Amino acid sequence: MEKLREDNYYHWEYNMRKKLSRKGLLAHIASPQSDDMYDRTTKEWFEGDLKALGLIALEVDVTHHVYIRDAVTAREAWERLQVQ
């Protein structure tokens, strides 16, 4: 998979969604229809979110690290990359 750069967000976003989906981590970046859908207090959720955040961080060019370096959740990192 090609890392996210300035000119490939459209393709990167699609490929990253598929990668997270294959690993069962897509819910960590998806907008839940209701906050009740996901119990974000469980150890399992935190571990999955760290995995998703790690995958996202590994798939962005180093020039984009500045946008996600202090993101606490995968969703937060995802949203920051969307606006860049």
N, C-alpha and C positions, 0 to 999 in steps of 0.2 A: 504494500500500500504506500502510495506517495504521501509524504508529510504535507501538512497544511502550509501553504505559502500565501503570498499576497494575491496570486492570480488563479487559485484552484479551489476556492471554498465550495463551490457547487458540487464538484465531483468528490472532494474530500468528505463533505458532510454526508453524502449518500453512502460512501464506502464505510465511514465510521459508524453510521447507524447499523449497517449490516454486521460489522464486526462486533459491536456491542450486543446486538440481537443474538448472534451465534453463541455468545458467552453468557446469555441470560441476564444481561445488564442494561438492556434498553430502557427499562423503567426508571433508571437513575437520571436520564436526561429528558424523558418525556414529560409533558405537562399533564399531571394527573387531572382527571375530570373532577375529582373530589379529594380533599386532603385525607379523608377517611380511607381512601383506597390503599394507602401505603403507611405502614407503621414505621416511621422513621426513627423510632427509639430502640429498635432491636439490634442486637449484636450482628445478626445476619445482614441487616440493611446497611449498617456502617461498614462492614467488611466488603460488601458488594459495591458500595459507593466508592470506597478507596480503590478498589480494582478498576472501576470505570474511570475514575479520575486519573489513575495511573496510565491507563490505555490512551486516554485523550492526550495527556501530557507527552507521552512517547511518540505520538503521531502528529505533532506540530513542529514546525521548524523552530530552531532556537530563537529566532527573531520574534516569535509570538509568545515566548515564555513570559515576557513582561506582563501580558494581559491576564495570565492564569496563575501566576506564581503564588499568589496568596488566596486563591479560591479554596473554599472549605469543602464544597461539594462538587460532584461531577456536573450537576445541573448549573451551578454557578459558573463553572469554567465554560460550559457549553454556551450559555447565554452571552458571556463576554466575547467569545469567539464569533458569535453570530453578528455582532455589531461592528466588527473590525473590517 
